[in-house]
């Protein structure tokens, strides 16, 4: 909760997670998470790939991404960190203490990015 002049302002964890997910989807070099999707997954299903911890006015984010082959992985990951931090702070007024990025897969542009079958079974 953020103390304001006229009361308190609460921003839910789900909103912070949505802001992070949208910011990630706007980074060049991010592969779609599942086949049939054009960009990084948005909406309810994205919570599987973005974790947020919100305590008072501080936020910590963990993002699990797939990177398109041909893009420098370290640069894409750093862009994710920068974009997520900037957007959460701009949109919510909360401070981002850290953005951890886990690159889980490298996807060839012609390849469908759907998860391996054993991973899909674990997450259903």
ABEGO torsion letter per residue (X at the ends): XBBBAAEBBBBBAAAAAAAAAAAAAABBGBBBABBGBABBBBEAAAAAABBBBBBEABBBBBBBBBBBBGBBAAAAAAAAAAAAAAAAAAAAGBBBABBBBBBABBBBAABBABBBAAAAAAAX
